[in-house]
Amino acid sequence: MFDFFNDITFANKELRWLFLVIPVIILWYIFKYRTLNAELKTSSFSGFDKVKTTYKHYLRHLIIIFRLCVLSLLILVLMRPQSRSSYKDVKTEGIDIVIALDISSSMLAKDFKPNRLEAAKEVASKFIDSRPNDRIGLVIFSGESFTQCPLTSDHAVIKNLFSGIRLGMLADGTAIGNGLATSVTRIKDSKAKSKVVILLTDGVNNQGSVAPLTASEIAKAYGIRVYTIGLGTTGKALSFAGIYPDGSYAYEYADVVIDEKTMTEIADMTGGKYFRATDNDKLKDVYKEIDRLEKTIFEEKNFTNKSEHFLPFALAAGILLLIEFLLKNTILKSIP
């Protein structure tokens, strides 16, 4: 019952002041009851000793109680109790995103922990977790490019594929143009309103059959925004230098060279943005910034329905009036 009143509002709240009439009526009834008692003069009360008070003596006050209850219920009816039920019609439209990840040997450099490739995989995986409404695909490239996973909403699949990415899957080198072109091919026919490629590399284009700026022109023609990320510290980094006969990797310090000019042109041409990540934390910040810039589209419509609830109070008032009428004309009937 109390939960019911928690959900109730009143259309005519100002009428609540009518309840002040009730204590006035009670005071009037008490005053009237005390002043209208009849007096009987007698020389002795001995003849009334055996007269007992009947149930009617107590029931006579029911009439005023019923009338006060009826009055209270009628005031509630006039206040128009209502309940509101509301619901939302939410339309969610995700963004289609392809992550193009450089897996060339230079991605084994240790200026990131444990290296650039593993750091990039870890941060990209967390980025995917933050985009539950988006379809995401994965393209890997080095000297050539390959679609590791087409656009999918099954994020568990694409995250599992990250664990299998390693050096040697493709011919070594850095084919940025091919990586971008393959990404564009995978997303160009998407029906999504927003199509995005996140291109991550740590070097300069030196392989492939497609020039980076040619690939970016194609991306622009299909309305695809490209966010480019240059991965690597400034100065020198402990970089991959070859493989020992036992299969372990050799390292030496080498200059970090990233073609930031081309990466910036790609981003500017397609309406995206270029970022430079120099360590793990900076890379996380880059993905957070992209997440902020590319928000999933929500269309929300609110609907409210009001229901009138005066009828139960009106029925209760009618029932009490009927009971009062029956009592007044039967067991509480007075003789003129």
N, C-alpha and C positions, 0 to 999 in steps of 0.2 A: 504493500500500500504506500509506504513512504517513498519507494523508488518511483512509483507513479507520479507523486507530487514533485519529485525532483525533475521530471521531464516536462512539467506543466508550466506554461506561461499564461498570463491573462491579458486579453486584448483591452479591457477597460479597467486598468489597475486603479484608477482614481476612485472608483466606486467602493473600494475597500473601506473608505471612511464611513460607509453606511453601517458597519459593524458597531460603531459607537452607540447606535440606537439601542442595542441589546442590553447593555448595563443600565441604561435609562429605564427601559421597560421592567427590568428586574427590580429596580428600586421602587418604581411606581407600584408594582404588584405587592411588594412587601408592605409598603405604606397602606395600600388599599385593604390588604388582608387584616392588618391590625386595627383599622378604623371602622371596618364594616361588620365586626362581630356583634351579634345581638346580645342584649342583657336580659337576664331573668331574675326578678327579686323573689326570694322565698325565705321562710322562717327557718327552714332546716334542709340540709343536703342528705339527710339519712335515706331518703327514698332513692337517691341516685348512686348509692354505694355499689350496687351490683351491676350498674351499667358499664359495659366494656367498650373500649374504642374499637370500631370496626375497620376493616381494610379500606373502606371508602374514605376514611379520615386521611389516610396516607396517599390514596390514589387521586384525590381531588387536585393535587398539584401537577398531575400529569398533563392536564390541559394546557397550562402555560408553558410547560417544558416542550411539548409537541409544537406549540405555536412558535416558540423561539427557534427550535430546530428548523421548522419550515421557513421562517424568515431568513435564517442563516443560509439555507440551501438556495433560496431565491436570490439572495445577494450574490452568491457564487455563480448562479446562472447568468445574472446580469453582467458579471465581470467577464464572461465568455472564456472559460478555461480552454486552452489549446495546447496541442503538442506539435512539435516540428520534427519531421523526418527529412534528413538531407542525405544526398549521395553525390559522388563525383564521377563524372565521365572523363577518365584520364586516357589520353592517347599518347603512347610512347613511340618515338621514332629514333632509333639508334643511328649511329654514324658508322659508316664502313671505313675501316682502317687497315692498311697494309704496312707492316713493319719490314723494311728492307735492311738487312743486317750484313755488314761486311764481315767475312770470316777469313780474310787473308792472313798470312803468317804474321804480319805486323800487329795483328790484334792480340798476339800473345805477350806483348810488352807489359812490363810489370809496374808501370806507373799507376795502374789501378790494381785493387786487391780482389782476387789473387792475380788476375790479369785483365786486360781490356775486354776480351771476349766473354769471360765468365761474369764479369761485372755487368756487361751489357745485357746478357741473358737474364740475370737475376732481376735487374731493375725493370726490364721489359715485361717480365713475368708478373711483377707486382702492379705494373701499369695495367696489364690485362685484367687483373682482379678488380681494379677500380672502375672498369668499364663494362658492367654486367649487361647493359642493353645494346652493346655494339657488336657487330660482326667484325672479326679480325682475321687477317691473313698474314702469312709469313713468307718472305722471299729472302734467300741467302745469295750472296755473290762474293766472288773474289776475282779470278781471271775470267770467269763466266758466271752466269746467273741461273738460279733454279728455284722453282716454286716449291717450298717445303710444305706449305699448307694453304689451300685456297681459303677464301672468306668463309668463316664459320662462326656460329653462335655457341658452339661447343668449346668453351674455353679450356676445358680439361685436356682435350686432344692437342690443342696447339701448345699448351704448357708442357705436356709430355714430350712433344717433338723438340722443344728447346734443349732438353737434357741430352739428346743425341747429336746435337750440332758440335762439330769438332774440326780441327785443322785437317786438311787433306781430302775433304769431301768433294772439293772442286779444284780445278787447276789454279795454281797460285797466281797472284796479281791483283790489281784493283780496277775492276770494270764498273765504275760508278754509273755510266750511261746505260749499260746493259741491265744493271740492277734496278735502276729507275724505270726503264722501259718495260721490263717484266712485271714490275709492280703496277704500272699503268694498265698493262694488258689485263691483269687480274681484277682491276677495280673499275675500268672504264664503262662497263655495261651495267653497273650497279644502279638500282632504282632509288637509292638513298639520296636524300636532299643534300647531304654533306659527305664528300669523299675525300679521304686524307691518306697521304703516304708519309711515313716517318722514315727518313733515310739516314742511316748511321754509318759513318766511315771514319777511318783514321789516316787516310793518305791522299794521294793524287791519282787521278784517272790515268792509267797506263796500259790498259787492255780493253778489249771489246770492240764491237762493230758499230756501236751507237754512241755518239758524242753526248756528254751530259746535258748540254744546253739544248740539243735536239730533242732529247727525251723530255726535258722540262717544257718545251714548246708543245709537245703532244699532250702532256699532262694538263697544261693550261687550256688546250682546245677542248678537253673533256671535263673541264671544271673541277679538276683535282688539285687540292692544296698540298704542297710538299713542305714539310718541316724537315730541315736538314740539321744534323748534329755532327760536329767535328769532335772526335774523341782523341785526347792526348794532352799531356802536360806541356808546358812551355819549356824550351831548351832541349835537354837530352833526357832520354829514358832508357832503362835497361830493356833492350829489344831482342827479339828472336834473331839468331845468327846461323842456325843450322841444326842438324840432328847428328848426334854422336852415333857410332856403330851400335851401341847398346840400346839405342832408341830414345835416349834422353835428349832434351833440348839444350842447345848452346845459346848463351846470351852474351851480349856486349852493349856498351852504351852507344847510342846513335841519336842523331838529331831528329826531333819530331817535326815532320813536314806535312801540313794539311793544306789543301787548296781551298782556303777560306773564301777566296774571291769567287770561284765557281760555285761553291756551296751557297754563298749569299745570293748570287744571281739566280740560281735555281729557285730559292725560296721567294725572292722578290717577284720573279716572273709569274709564279703560280699563286701568289697571295698568302704564302706561308711565312716562315721566319727561320733565321739561322741561329743556332746556339753553339757555344763552345763549352765542352765539358772537360775539365782538367783533372778531376778525381771522382771517386765514387759519389760523394755528397753532391757535387755539382751536377753529375748525371741524374741523380734523383730529382734535383731541383728542376732540371730541364723537362723531365717527364711530368712533373707536377704542373709546370707552366703550360705544357701542351694540353694536359687534362683540363686546366682552367679555361684555355682558349676554345677548346672543342667540347662544348657541353651537349649532352643528349637533349633532343627536342621533346618537350612535354607540352601537350595541349590539355588544359584542365577546365572543365565546365562544372559549376556547382548548381545543383538543383535542390530546391527546398519545397516541401509539401506540408501545409498546415492542416491539422485535423481538429474539428470542434469536439469538445468533451462535456458540453453542458447537459446532455440528455440524462446521464446517470443521476445528476443532482436534481434535475427536474422530476424524474420518476420517483426519487426518494422523497421529495417534498410532497408529491401527490399521494404517495402511500401513507405518509404521516398524517396528512389532512384527512384521509379516509379513516384511519385508525382513530383520530381525534373525534371525528363525526360519530363513529360507532360507539365510542366510550361515552360521549356526551349524551347520546340518545338511548343508552342502555343502562349499564351499571352506575354511571355517574349522572343520570338524568335527575334534574331538579324539578320539584313541584312548585308551580307558581303560588 
